[in-house]
Amino acid sequence: MDERAGLLRSPEAAFVSGIAVHSVNRAIDDHVLPEGFFKVDGGRRLTPGACVMIAFYHGAAEDFTATLRKRILARFEDRLRHVEFSHCHALARENWKLGEHYWSVDLAPFIERTVCSYEQLREAEAAVSRDDEVMGGAEVLRGTRVPVHDVAAAAASGEPLDRIRDAYPSLTDRQIQLAIAYAMAHPQRGRPRATRLPAGTERVDRKVVQRKTAG
């Protein structure tokens, strides 16, 4: 987590906002976010208010045009400019409703959703440690020698939770969930490694059954 002024890097903002990283970057490039809600010097970093804006912009895509969504966000700009995640639960209880004769919105659910994701991210970061003398300095789940990105890669490849649990019996279900969250917000650079569960874990190939189509 980038602690400078509470800003989040693009992958962190993507996790908190619940969207893909490229959508976060497009929100900057396409001027969805107003000036002051992001910085590009030394890498792209976004404010908490920007995460709320992006979450709304994508979450309301089926209901409002892009032009209207930008106009709605402009109406909330001043209130979101100095939002901090530590205050978001209280902020979500305030009145965030806005409407005109043919539309209405409530930004409070988007604020609550982003702060819950942010708190999960903080929990995931606290569950991970790095030591040059442990697994070559790889990021591991705290108190174990299990690389966090190996766990996340297994889940991303489609391995069910019970097989991951069997492969890493020292891990709890919550640790596995936090490993997945951490890896989403802190992706490894370069080409992802091939998924390899520990030796002795039996891989079961899944048979694909072709569905019959109506004639």
N, CA, C and O of each residue as an XYZ file, in Angstrom:
860
protein
N       0.835     -1.187      0.000
C       0.000      0.000      0.000
C       0.872      1.239      0.000
O       1.829      1.335      0.768
N       0.541      2.184     -0.858
C       1.286      3.424     -0.930
C       0.752      4.355      0.147
O      -0.368      4.855      0.043
N       1.552      4.586      1.177
C       1.087      5.368      2.301
C       1.164      6.875      2.057
O       0.601      7.653      2.826
N       1.851      7.291      1.001
C       1.996      8.716      0.756
C       0.643      9.320      0.425
O       0.054      9.035     -0.617
N       0.160     10.166      1.337
C      -1.112     10.861      1.154
C      -2.281      9.901      0.953
O      -3.314     10.296      0.412
N      -2.135      8.649      1.379
C      -3.216      7.686      1.273
C      -3.544      7.263     -0.138
O      -4.658      6.812     -0.404
N      -2.593      7.398     -1.052
C      -2.849      7.051     -2.446
C      -2.638      5.558     -2.698
O      -1.853      4.902     -2.014
N      -3.352      5.040     -3.691
C      -3.269      3.623     -4.047
C      -2.748      3.489     -5.467
O      -3.135      4.254     -6.351
N      -1.872      2.520     -5.685
C      -1.423      2.219     -7.039
C      -2.576      1.595     -7.825
O      -3.558      1.124     -7.252
N      -2.432      1.602     -9.145
C      -3.531      1.156    -10.012
C      -4.071     -0.232     -9.652
O      -5.289     -0.389     -9.566
N      -3.215     -1.255     -9.435
C      -3.771     -2.567     -9.083
C      -4.518     -2.553     -7.744
O      -5.517     -3.254     -7.582
N      -4.033     -1.757     -6.790
C      -4.721     -1.645     -5.506
C      -6.069     -0.961     -5.684
O      -7.077     -1.399     -5.129
N      -6.076      0.118     -6.464
C      -7.328      0.827     -6.732
C      -8.314     -0.060     -7.477
O      -9.521      0.020     -7.247
N      -7.806     -0.902     -8.365
C      -8.673     -1.818     -9.106
C      -9.346     -2.806     -8.155
O     -10.545     -3.061     -8.269
N      -8.576     -3.361     -7.218
C      -9.146     -4.296     -6.258
C     -10.202     -3.610     -5.405
O     -11.288     -4.151     -5.198
N      -9.884     -2.424     -4.914
C     -10.810     -1.695     -4.047
C     -12.074     -1.304     -4.812
O     -13.174     -1.344     -4.261
N     -11.917     -0.929     -6.073
C     -13.057     -0.500     -6.884
C     -13.850     -1.670     -7.443
O     -15.002     -1.508     -7.845
N     -13.234     -2.856     -7.471
C     -13.913     -4.031     -7.992
C     -13.936     -4.108     -9.501
O     -14.866     -4.670    -10.081
N     -12.907     -3.540    -10.156
C     -12.834     -3.574    -11.611
C     -11.437     -3.999    -12.040
O     -10.564     -4.215    -11.200
N     -11.227     -4.118    -13.346
C      -9.929     -4.521    -13.870
C      -8.951     -3.351    -13.869
O      -9.355     -2.189    -13.913
N      -7.657     -3.672    -13.816
C      -6.632     -2.630    -13.772
C      -6.707     -1.746    -15.009
O      -6.576     -0.526    -14.904
N      -6.915     -2.344    -16.180
C      -6.946     -1.522    -17.391
C      -8.113     -0.539    -17.363
O      -8.040      0.520    -17.986
N      -9.191     -0.874    -16.648
C     -10.311      0.049    -16.536
C      -9.958      1.231    -15.634
O     -10.425      2.350    -15.850
N      -9.137      0.972    -14.631
C      -8.656      2.076    -13.792
C      -7.819      3.034    -14.620
O      -7.994      4.250    -14.549
N      -6.915      2.481    -15.397
C      -6.058      3.335    -16.226
C      -6.859      4.082    -17.290
O      -6.540      5.224    -17.622
N      -7.882      3.448    -17.815
C      -8.718      4.133    -18.799
C      -9.495      5.280    -18.166
O      -9.751      6.296    -18.813
N      -9.868      5.117    -16.902
C     -10.586      6.192    -16.209
C      -9.719      7.447    -16.115
O     -10.227      8.568    -16.122
N      -8.413      7.242    -16.028
C      -7.485      8.379    -16.030
C      -7.312      8.905    -17.444
O      -7.424     10.107    -17.683
N      -7.041      8.008    -18.381
C      -6.760      8.420    -19.756
C      -7.971      9.056    -20.438
O      -7.819      9.972    -21.245
N      -9.175      8.571    -20.115
C     -10.395      9.088    -20.745
C     -11.012     10.250    -19.966
O     -12.119     10.691    -20.274
N     -10.294     10.742    -18.959
C     -10.719     11.926    -18.196
C     -12.044     11.707    -17.452
O     -12.832     12.635    -17.269
N     -12.267     10.461    -17.032
C     -13.398     10.201    -16.157
C     -13.137     10.813    -14.786
O     -14.044     11.359    -14.159
N     -11.886     10.718    -14.324
C     -11.495     11.266    -13.026
C     -11.041     12.714    -13.183
O     -10.231     13.016    -14.060
N     -11.548     13.601    -12.354
C     -11.103     14.996    -12.411
C      -9.666     15.136    -11.912
O      -9.135     14.245    -11.249
N      -9.060     16.246    -12.238
C      -7.722     16.544    -11.736
C      -7.751     16.574    -10.213
O      -8.715     17.035     -9.601
N      -6.674     16.073     -9.616
C      -6.585     16.043     -8.167
C      -6.997     14.721     -7.554
O      -6.766     14.490     -6.368
N      -7.613     13.838     -8.355
C      -8.017     12.534     -7.854
C      -6.992     11.454     -8.188
O      -7.190     10.285     -7.859
N      -5.910     11.839     -8.834
C      -4.865     10.884     -9.186
C      -3.566     11.639     -9.431
O      -3.562     12.848     -9.660
N      -2.464     10.897     -9.376
C      -1.144     11.428     -9.700
C      -0.485     10.450    -10.662
O      -0.714      9.244    -10.573
N       0.315     10.947    -11.560
C       0.994     10.079    -12.515
C       2.507     10.141    -12.382
O       3.216      9.395    -13.057
N       3.009     11.017    -11.526
C       4.455     11.092    -11.327
C       4.916      9.938    -10.454
O       4.370      9.701     -9.377
N       5.931      9.219    -10.932
C       6.429      8.072    -10.172
C       5.480      6.899    -10.172
O       5.511      6.085     -9.249
N       4.634      6.790    -11.185
C       3.647      5.711    -11.238
C       2.261      6.231    -10.906
O       2.110      7.175    -10.130
N       1.271      5.623    -11.486
C      -0.096      6.095    -11.286
C      -0.598      5.740     -9.890
O      -0.487      4.600     -9.440
N      -1.143      6.728     -9.229
C      -1.675      6.546     -7.879
C      -2.985      7.310     -7.775
O      -3.126      8.397     -8.336
N      -3.940      6.736     -7.055
C      -5.286      7.291     -7.002
C      -5.731      7.523     -5.565
O      -5.263      6.857     -4.642
N      -6.637      8.473     -5.388
C      -7.172      8.787     -4.065
C      -8.321      7.840     -3.732
O      -8.860      7.193     -4.629
N      -8.705      7.746     -2.459
C      -9.890      6.954     -2.103
C     -11.143      7.433     -2.829
O     -11.961      6.624     -3.268
N     -11.290      8.757     -2.955
C     -12.447      9.281     -3.673
C     -12.487      8.826     -5.110
O     -13.566      8.616     -5.663
N     -11.323      8.669     -5.730
C     -11.262      8.170     -7.104
C     -11.799      6.746     -7.186
O     -12.464      6.391     -8.160
N     -11.518      5.931     -6.179
C     -12.020      4.550     -6.173
C     -13.546      4.528     -6.124
O     -14.182      3.713     -6.792
N     -14.128      5.425     -5.333
C     -15.590      5.515     -5.284
C     -16.133      5.934     -6.640
O     -17.116      5.372     -7.123
N     -15.488      6.924     -7.256
C     -15.931      7.392     -8.567
C     -15.890      6.276     -9.608
O     -16.840      6.088    -10.368
N     -14.782      5.542     -9.633
C     -14.635      4.474    -10.619
C     -15.649      3.365    -10.370
O     -16.230      2.825    -11.311
N     -15.860      3.027     -9.101
C     -16.832      1.983     -8.769
C     -18.221      2.374     -9.265
O     -18.944      1.542     -9.812
N     -18.593      3.637     -9.076
C     -19.899      4.094     -9.564
C     -19.934      4.128    -11.084
O     -20.904      3.677    -11.693
N     -18.890      4.655    -11.698
C     -18.880      4.834    -13.144
C     -19.095      3.501    -13.866
O     -19.824      3.436    -14.856
N     -18.459      2.443    -13.366
C     -18.613      1.134    -13.992
C     -19.860      0.414    -13.499
O     -20.501     -0.313    -14.258
N     -20.202      0.611    -12.241
C     -21.378     -0.066    -11.701
C     -22.682      0.443    -12.284
O     -23.665     -0.297    -12.337
N     -22.708      1.693    -12.724
C     -23.933      2.292    -13.266
C     -23.961      2.308    -14.783
O     -24.811      2.968    -15.380
N     -23.040      1.588    -15.414
C     -22.911      1.644    -16.875
C     -24.164      1.169    -17.595
O     -24.459      1.647    -18.691
N     -24.907      0.236    -17.004
C     -26.104     -0.284    -17.667
C     -27.301      0.644    -17.493
O     -28.305      0.498    -18.190
N     -27.203      1.596    -16.570
C     -28.342      2.459    -16.273
C     -28.211      3.867    -16.843
O     -29.210      4.503    -17.179
N     -26.966      4.354    -16.952
C     -26.759      5.733    -17.392
C     -25.715      5.789    -18.495
O     -24.808      4.959    -18.551
N     -25.849      6.757    -19.354
C     -24.844      6.968    -20.396
C     -23.557      7.469    -19.764
O     -23.555      7.933    -18.623
N     -22.459      7.373    -20.510
C     -21.171      7.850    -20.007
C     -21.237      9.349    -19.708
O     -20.680      9.811    -18.713
N     -21.915     10.099    -20.565
C     -22.025     11.548    -20.361
C     -22.749     11.868    -19.067
O     -22.327     12.744    -18.312
N     -23.844     11.156    -18.809
C     -24.596     11.410    -17.584
C     -23.811     10.971    -16.364
O     -23.832     11.654    -15.340
N     -23.118      9.845    -16.453
C     -22.317      9.390    -15.310
C     -21.240     10.411    -14.955
O     -21.000     10.679    -13.778
N     -20.593     10.979    -15.968
C     -19.575     11.999    -15.705
C     -20.213     13.233    -15.074
O     -19.620     13.861    -14.197
N     -21.420     13.581    -15.519
C     -22.090     14.755    -14.956
C     -22.479     14.500    -13.502
O     -22.385     15.398    -12.666
N     -22.912     13.284    -13.203
C     -23.249     12.941    -11.822
C     -22.011     13.016    -10.939
O     -22.055     13.574     -9.843
N     -20.906     12.451    -11.421
C     -19.670     12.484    -10.635
C     -19.210     13.914    -10.398
O     -18.679     14.229     -9.333
N     -19.408     14.777    -11.378
C     -19.019     16.176    -11.204
C     -19.804     16.822    -10.064
O     -19.291     17.708     -9.380
N     -21.044     16.383     -9.859
C     -21.873     16.926     -8.771
C     -21.360     16.466     -7.402
O     -21.574     17.145     -6.397
N     -20.684     15.313     -7.365
C     -20.153     14.790     -6.101
C     -18.676     15.139     -5.903
O     -18.096     14.814     -4.867
N     -18.084     15.782     -6.867
C     -16.626     15.979     -6.868
C     -16.117     16.625     -5.587
O     -15.163     16.125     -4.990
N     -16.722     17.713     -5.154
C     -16.227     18.429     -3.976
C     -16.297     17.568     -2.723
O     -15.395     17.626     -1.888
N     -17.342     16.775     -2.578
C     -17.493     15.943     -1.383
C     -16.513     14.778     -1.379
O     -16.085     14.329     -0.316
N     -16.155     14.287     -2.564
C     -15.267     13.132     -2.651
C     -13.793     13.502     -2.684
O     -12.928     12.638     -2.545
N     -13.511     14.766     -2.866
C     -12.122     15.173     -3.093
C     -11.215     14.833     -1.913
O     -10.062     14.458     -2.126
N     -11.691     14.950     -0.697
C     -10.830     14.733      0.475
C     -11.295     13.537      1.315
O     -11.033     13.475      2.516
N     -11.982     12.597      0.675
C     -12.445     11.401      1.377
C     -11.251     10.557      1.812
O     -10.281     10.409      1.069
N     -11.330     10.008      3.022
C     -10.333      9.071      3.528
C     -11.039      7.772      3.902
O     -12.160      7.792      4.409
N     -10.383      6.651      3.651
C     -11.011      5.367      3.933
C     -11.321      5.203      5.421
O     -12.287      4.531      5.782
N     -10.524      5.802      6.268
C     -10.762      5.659      7.702
C     -12.072      6.304      8.139
O     -12.575      6.013      9.224
N     -12.625      7.171      7.307
C     -13.866      7.862      7.644
C     -15.053      7.379      6.815
O     -16.168      7.875      6.979
N     -14.822      6.430      5.941
C     -15.844      6.080      4.953
C     -17.091      5.442      5.557
O     -18.192      5.663      5.054
N     -16.946      4.663      6.614
C     -18.134      4.058      7.208
C     -19.086      5.140      7.693
O     -20.299      5.035      7.506
N     -18.540      6.178      8.315
C     -19.378      7.292      8.761
C     -19.933      8.060      7.570
O     -21.095      8.467      7.571
N     -19.102      8.254      6.559
C     -19.548      8.987      5.377
C     -20.694      8.269      4.674
O     -21.614      8.908      4.162
N     -20.635      6.931      4.652
C     -21.672      6.159      3.961
C     -23.034      6.324      4.615
O     -24.061      6.079      3.983
N     -23.049      6.739      5.883
C     -24.329      6.944      6.573
C     -24.914      8.323      6.288
O     -26.049      8.610      6.667
N     -24.136      9.176      5.620
C     -24.647     10.489      5.248
C     -25.553     10.367      4.022
O     -25.653      9.306      3.406
N     -26.198     11.457      3.692
C     -27.081     11.473      2.528
C     -26.262     11.688      1.257
O     -25.693     12.758      1.045
N     -26.212     10.651      0.415
C     -25.487     10.717     -0.843
C     -26.443     10.548     -2.020
O     -26.041     10.099     -3.093
N     -27.700     10.907     -1.819
C     -28.690     10.773     -2.867
C     -28.727     12.044     -3.716
O     -28.564     13.162     -3.228
N     -28.946     11.816     -4.991
C     -28.987     12.922     -5.933
C     -29.929     12.533     -7.058
O     -29.960     11.376     -7.476
N     -30.689     13.489     -7.544
C     -31.600     13.141     -8.622
C     -32.169     14.347     -9.330
O     -32.150     15.468     -8.823
N     -32.672     14.084    -10.507
C     -33.406     15.076    -11.268
C     -34.713     14.422    -11.711
O     -35.028     13.321    -11.260
N     -35.461     15.060    -12.564
C     -36.812     14.592    -12.833
C     -36.861     13.212    -13.488
O     -37.888     12.539    -13.398
N     -35.794     12.771    -14.137
C     -35.831     11.487    -14.814
C     -34.775     10.493    -14.318
O     -34.663      9.407    -14.885
N     -34.004     10.822    -13.292
C     -33.032      9.877    -12.766
C     -32.727     10.189    -11.298
O     -32.921     11.314    -10.839
N     -32.249      9.179    -10.575
C     -31.813      9.362     -9.186
C     -30.711      8.351     -8.895
O     -30.709      7.251     -9.449
N     -29.787      8.718     -8.037
C     -28.692      7.835     -7.642
C     -28.459      7.963     -6.144
O     -28.840      8.948     -5.512
N     -27.825      6.940     -5.602
C     -27.385      6.957     -4.208
C     -25.960      6.431     -4.186
O     -25.726      5.257     -4.473
N     -25.019      7.280     -3.853
C     -23.603      6.900     -3.890
C     -23.174      6.136     -2.642
O     -22.091      5.549     -2.626
N     -23.991      6.131     -1.608
C     -23.603      5.502     -0.339
C     -23.221      4.036     -0.486
O     -22.221      3.626      0.103
N     -23.964      3.214     -1.245
C     -23.557      1.805     -1.383
C     -22.187      1.644     -2.028
O     -21.458      0.709     -1.698
N     -21.828      2.538     -2.941
C     -20.519      2.457     -3.584
C     -19.410      2.835     -2.597
O     -18.320      2.264     -2.631
N     -19.694      3.788     -1.732
C     -18.719      4.159     -0.706
C     -18.504      3.000      0.254
O     -17.366      2.663      0.580
N     -19.593      2.389      0.707
C     -19.503      1.272      1.646
C     -18.770      0.091      1.015
O     -17.964     -0.570      1.669
N     -19.053     -0.167     -0.254
C     -18.431     -1.291     -0.950
C     -16.924     -1.102     -1.087
O     -16.155     -2.039     -0.874
N     -16.508      0.103     -1.439
C     -15.078      0.327     -1.606
C     -14.339      0.265     -0.273
O     -13.222     -0.252     -0.222
N     -14.919      0.768      0.787
C     -14.219      0.723      2.067
C     -14.123     -0.706      2.587
O     -13.139     -1.058      3.237
N     -15.133     -1.542      2.310
C     -15.052     -2.952      2.719
C     -13.927     -3.661      1.966
O     -13.197     -4.465      2.547
N     -13.789     -3.361      0.674
C     -12.696     -3.947     -0.105
C     -11.352     -3.440      0.376
O     -10.377     -4.190      0.423
N     -11.300     -2.170      0.733
C     -10.057     -1.603      1.245
C      -9.649     -2.288      2.546
O      -8.472     -2.589      2.742
N     -10.592     -2.531      3.422
C     -10.287     -3.190      4.693
C      -9.833     -4.628      4.460
O      -8.963     -5.125      5.175
N     -10.413     -5.299      3.470
C      -9.950     -6.650      3.133
C      -8.523     -6.611      2.609
O      -7.715     -7.487      2.917
N      -8.220     -5.592      1.817
C      -6.857     -5.449      1.301
C      -5.871     -5.219      2.430
O      -4.796     -5.818      2.444
N      -6.217     -4.375      3.360
C      -5.332     -4.126      4.501
C      -5.122     -5.389      5.321
O      -4.014     -5.644      5.793
N      -6.178     -6.186      5.497
C      -6.046     -7.449      6.220
C      -5.129     -8.403      5.458
O      -4.311     -9.102      6.057
N      -5.271     -8.426      4.133
C      -4.431     -9.304      3.313
C      -2.970     -8.890      3.410
O      -2.090     -9.744      3.514
N      -2.706     -7.610      3.378
C      -1.326     -7.127      3.474
C      -0.712     -7.477      4.820
O       0.475     -7.791      4.905
N      -1.522     -7.421      5.870
C      -1.025     -7.764      7.201
C      -0.749     -9.258      7.328
O       0.020     -9.682      8.190
N      -1.384    -10.060      6.461
C      -1.216    -11.515      6.520
C      -0.022    -12.000      5.719
O       0.263    -13.197      5.695
N       0.683    -11.079      5.058
C       1.808    -11.446      4.192
C       3.092    -10.855      4.749
O       3.096     -9.739      5.270
N       4.174    -11.603      4.637
C       5.471    -11.103      5.091
C       6.535    -11.449      4.056
O       6.323    -12.278      3.171
N       7.673    -10.799      4.187
C       8.799    -11.054      3.279
C      10.076    -11.013      4.091
O      10.316    -10.077      4.855
N      10.889    -12.035      3.918
C      12.170    -12.133      4.608
C      13.166    -12.743      3.634
O      12.900    -13.793      3.048
N      14.302    -12.098      3.459
C      15.305    -12.589      2.515
C      15.765    -14.006      2.838
O      16.261    -14.712      1.961
N      15.603    -14.426      4.094
C      16.052    -15.751      4.502
C      14.946    -16.801      4.432
O      15.168    -17.966      4.761
N      13.768    -16.389      4.008
C      12.642    -17.324      3.889
C      12.200    -17.395      2.432
O      11.757    -16.396      1.866
N      12.319    -18.557      1.835
C      11.902    -18.796      0.453
C      12.498    -17.772     -0.512
O      11.833    -17.295     -1.432
N      13.767    -17.449     -0.275
C      14.469    -16.549     -1.175
C      13.904    -15.149     -1.219
O      14.081    -14.443     -2.212
N      13.230    -14.734     -0.165
C      12.672    -13.388     -0.127
C      11.317    -13.261     -0.783
O      10.826    -12.149     -0.973
N      10.699    -14.383     -1.136
C       9.370    -14.337     -1.745
C       8.338    -13.899     -0.705
O       8.532    -14.098      0.494
N       7.260    -13.312     -1.168
C       6.170    -12.938     -0.266
C       5.435    -14.209      0.145
O       4.935    -14.950     -0.702
N       5.375    -14.453      1.451
C       4.747    -15.659      1.974
C       3.661    -15.276      2.957
O       3.658    -14.170      3.497
N       2.748    -16.189      3.183
C       1.750    -15.979      4.225
C       2.458    -16.017      5.575
O       3.239    -16.926      5.856
N       2.179    -15.043      6.383
C       2.908    -14.855      7.645
C       2.863    -16.115      8.503
O       1.810    -16.723      8.694
N       4.037    -16.491      9.016
C       4.141    -17.669      9.857
C       4.265    -18.969      9.095
O       4.290    -20.041      9.700
N       4.345    -18.893      7.756
C       4.479    -20.094      6.931
C       5.617    -19.885      5.927
O       6.239    -18.824      5.876
N       5.865    -20.914      5.143
C       6.812    -20.814      4.032
C       6.073    -20.960      2.697
O       6.651    -21.377      1.694
N       4.810    -20.615      2.710
C       3.969    -20.767      1.522
C       3.937    -19.458      0.738
O       3.426    -18.459      1.243
N       4.467    -19.440     -0.480
C       4.439    -18.222     -1.300
C       3.005    -17.821     -1.639
O       2.225    -18.628     -2.146
N       2.678    -16.586     -1.357
C       1.301    -16.123     -1.519
C       0.865    -16.184     -2.985
O      -0.291    -16.490     -3.275
N       1.787    -15.892     -3.908
C       1.398    -15.896     -5.313
C       1.208    -17.313     -5.862
O       0.488    -17.502     -6.842
N       1.840    -18.300     -5.245
C       1.600    -19.687     -5.657
C       0.167    -20.093     -5.321
O      -0.510    -20.738     -6.121
N      -0.281    -19.709     -4.137
C      -1.651    -20.016     -3.729
C      -2.646    -19.325     -4.658
O      -3.609    -19.935     -5.123
N      -2.398    -18.053     -4.918
C      -3.299    -17.292     -5.780
C      -3.302    -17.841     -7.202
O      -4.350    -17.882     -7.847
N      -2.137    -18.263     -7.699
C      -2.055    -18.808     -9.053
C      -2.834    -20.111     -9.162
O      -3.463    -20.376    -10.187
N      -2.795    -20.920     -8.117
C      -3.555    -22.168     -8.128
C      -5.053    -21.877     -8.208
O      -5.784    -22.535     -8.948
N      -5.496    -20.889     -7.442
C      -6.914    -20.525     -7.483
C      -7.286    -19.958     -8.849
O      -8.352    -20.266     -9.383
N      -6.411    -19.132     -9.411
C      -6.690    -18.517    -10.712
C      -6.755    -19.554    -11.827
O      -7.443    -19.346    -12.826
N      -6.042    -20.674    -11.666
C      -6.044    -21.713    -12.694
C      -7.270    -22.615    -12.597
O      -7.460    -23.508    -13.423
N      -8.095    -22.379    -11.590
C      -9.318    -23.157    -11.458
C      -9.283    -24.242    -10.410
O     -10.239    -25.006    -10.278
N      -8.185    -24.325     -9.651
C      -8.114    -25.347     -8.599
C      -9.160    -25.030     -7.524
O      -9.216    -23.899     -7.043
N      -9.984    -26.004     -7.142
C     -10.990    -25.752     -6.105
C     -10.334    -25.560     -4.745
O      -9.201    -25.982     -4.511
N     -11.071    -24.917     -3.863
C     -10.537    -24.585     -2.544
C     -10.090    -25.823     -1.778
O      -9.071    -25.784     -1.088
N     -10.837    -26.926     -1.888
C     -10.469    -28.102     -1.102
C      -9.136    -28.697     -1.562
O      -8.388    -29.231     -0.744
N      -8.826    -28.612     -2.875
C      -7.540    -29.122     -3.345
C      -6.398    -28.211     -2.914
O      -5.305    -28.680     -2.598
N      -6.656    -26.916     -2.903
C      -5.620    -25.997     -2.425
C      -5.383    -26.228     -0.933
O      -4.248    -26.190     -0.459
N      -6.459    -26.464     -0.214
C      -6.335    -26.727      1.225
C      -5.567    -28.022      1.469
O      -4.760    -28.095      2.395
N      -5.807    -29.041      0.652
C      -5.077    -30.303      0.788
C      -3.597    -30.108      0.455
O      -2.727    -30.721      1.074
N      -3.321    -29.247     -0.530
C      -1.940    -29.007     -0.935
C      -1.176    -28.217      0.118
O       0.029    -28.403      0.290
N      -1.874    -27.341      0.814
C      -1.241    -26.506      1.848
C      -2.017    -26.683      3.153
O      -2.760    -25.785      3.552
N      -1.858    -27.818      3.818
C      -2.683    -28.111      5.005
C      -2.458    -27.167      6.168
O      -3.266    -27.124      7.096
N      -1.364    -26.405      6.132
C      -1.122    -25.471      7.227
C      -1.958    -24.205      7.098
O      -2.020    -23.408      8.034
N      -2.604    -24.010      5.950
C      -3.355    -22.779      5.708
C      -4.828    -22.942      6.083
O      -5.415    -24.012      5.926
N      -5.398    -21.862      6.576
C      -6.836    -21.815      6.814
C      -7.528    -21.303      5.545
O      -6.883    -20.750      4.655
N      -8.825    -21.493      5.479
C      -9.572    -20.970      4.335
C      -9.403    -19.460      4.230
O      -9.304    -18.913      3.132
N      -9.372    -18.793      5.376
C      -9.233    -17.337      5.353
C      -7.876    -16.927      4.799
O      -7.786    -15.954      4.049
N      -6.833    -17.642      5.150
C      -5.511    -17.329      4.611
C      -5.481    -17.485      3.098
O      -4.858    -16.688      2.395
N      -6.155    -18.512      2.601
C      -6.209    -18.720      1.152
C      -6.937    -17.559      0.489
O      -6.498    -17.063     -0.548
N      -8.038    -17.127      1.074
C      -8.790    -16.000      0.530
C      -7.959    -14.717      0.545
O      -7.996    -13.926     -0.398
N      -7.214    -14.528      1.624
C      -6.387    -13.329      1.715
C      -5.227    -13.372      0.730
O      -4.812    -12.336      0.209
N      -4.703    -14.567      0.473
C      -3.636    -14.703     -0.525
C      -4.146    -14.296     -1.898
O      -3.444    -13.621     -2.652
N      -5.355    -14.702     -2.220
C      -5.949    -14.341     -3.511
C      -6.141    -12.830     -3.603
O      -5.836    -12.221     -4.628
N      -6.645    -12.233     -2.533
C      -6.862    -10.790     -2.529
C      -5.545    -10.037     -2.649
O      -5.447     -9.060     -3.392
N      -4.539    -10.492     -1.919
C      -3.238     -9.821     -1.952
C      -2.640     -9.858     -3.353
O      -2.127     -8.851     -3.842
N      -2.706    -11.020     -3.996
C      -2.108    -11.163     -5.318
C      -2.830    -10.317     -6.355
O      -2.203     -9.832     -7.297
N      -4.118    -10.133     -6.202
C      -4.860     -9.286     -7.139
C      -4.397     -7.841     -7.041
O      -4.265     -7.156     -8.055
N      -4.153     -7.383     -5.833
C      -3.752     -5.995     -5.630
C      -2.255     -5.779     -5.775
O      -1.801     -4.650     -5.962
N      -1.482     -6.864     -5.689
C      -0.020     -6.794     -5.802
C       0.465     -7.845     -6.789
O       1.160     -8.783     -6.400
N       0.109     -7.701     -8.057
C       0.506     -8.725     -9.040
C       2.009     -8.765     -9.226
O       2.697     -7.753     -9.094
N       2.503     -9.952     -9.534
C       3.932    -10.102     -9.808
C       4.259     -9.494    -11.163
O       3.449     -9.518    -12.090
N       5.453     -8.954    -11.255
C       5.889     -8.407    -12.528
C       6.399     -9.531    -13.423
O       6.852    -10.571    -12.946
N       6.315     -9.300    -14.722
C       6.786    -10.302    -15.662
C       5.753    -11.372    -15.897
O       4.612    -11.264    -15.447
N       6.159    -12.408    -16.606
C       5.256    -13.499    -16.947
C       4.950    -14.334    -15.715
O       5.869    -14.738    -15.004
N       3.647    -14.607    -15.443
C       3.294    -15.421    -14.280
C       3.915    -16.802    -14.359
O       4.034    -17.376    -15.441
N       4.314    -17.338    -13.204
C       4.878    -18.680    -13.163
C       3.793    -19.725    -13.372
O       2.622    -19.499    -13.066
N       4.202    -20.867    -13.898
C       3.253    -21.960    -14.055
C       2.775    -22.419    -12.679
O       3.539    -22.428    -11.713
N       1.515    -22.793    -12.610
C       0.955    -23.238    -11.341
C       1.482    -24.619    -10.979
O       1.351    -25.575    -11.743
N       2.082    -24.700     -9.794
C       2.604    -25.983     -9.340
C       2.200    -26.205     -7.900
O       2.674    -25.506     -7.005
N       1.329    -27.171     -7.666
C       0.981    -27.516     -6.304
C       2.099    -28.389     -5.736
O       2.847    -28.995     -6.503
N       2.229    -28.467     -4.427
C       3.324    -29.230     -3.816
C       3.348    -30.680     -4.261
O       2.314    -31.247     -4.613
N       4.540    -31.282     -4.244
C       4.707    -32.684     -4.623
C       3.805    -33.565     -3.774
O       3.636    -33.337     -2.576
N       3.232    -34.570     -4.412
C       2.329    -35.459     -3.697
C       0.873    -35.092     -3.851
O      -0.007    -35.862     -3.465
N       0.602    -33.905     -4.422
C      -0.780    -33.501     -4.649
C      -1.229    -34.067     -5.977
O      -0.640    -33.765     -7.015
N      -2.264    -34.881     -5.956
C      -2.728    -35.529     -7.179
C      -3.585    -34.575     -7.986
O      -4.536    -33.989     -7.469
N      -3.249    -34.425     -9.234
C      -4.040    -33.567    -10.124
C      -5.117    -34.417    -10.791
O      -4.849    -35.492    -11.326
N      -6.321    -33.908    -10.744
C      -7.438    -34.596    -11.378
C      -7.847    -33.787    -12.591
O      -8.303    -32.650    -12.473
N      -7.678    -34.393    -13.770
C      -8.072    -33.702    -14.992
C      -9.590    -33.672    -15.091
O     -10.266    -34.664    -14.819
N     -10.106    -32.528    -15.481
C     -11.552    -32.383    -15.604
C     -11.982    -32.710    -17.032
O     -11.464    -32.143    -17.993
N     -12.927    -33.624    -17.156
C     -13.427    -33.996    -18.474
C     -14.440    -32.962    -18.927
O     -15.356    -32.599    -18.188
N     -14.263    -32.498    -20.142
C     -15.196    -31.532    -20.703
C     -16.230    -32.276    -21.514
O     -15.892    -32.992    -22.457
N     -17.485    -32.111    -21.152
C     -18.574    -32.794    -21.839
C     -19.253    -31.801    -22.760
O     -19.734    -30.757    -22.318
N     -19.290    -32.128    -24.033
C     -19.946    -31.263    -25.000
C     -21.447    -31.288    -24.767
O     -22.055    -32.353    -24.663
N     -22.049    -30.074    -24.686
C     -23.490    -29.989    -24.508
C     -24.177    -30.157    -25.855
O     -23.721    -29.632    -26.871
N     -25.270    -30.891    -25.845
C     -26.033    -31.080    -27.067
C     -26.859    -29.834    -27.345
O     -27.424    -29.224    -26.438
N     -26.914    -29.480    -28.594
C     -27.713    -28.326    -28.977
C     -28.996    -28.796    -29.640
O     -29.055    -29.858    -30.260
N     -30.006    -27.978    -29.490
C     -31.298    -28.338    -30.069
C     -31.200    -28.313    -31.584
O     -30.586    -27.417    -32.163
N     -31.811    -29.306    -32.219
C     -31.778    -29.377    -33.648
C     -32.795    -28.457    -34.298
O     -32.887    -28.408    -35.525
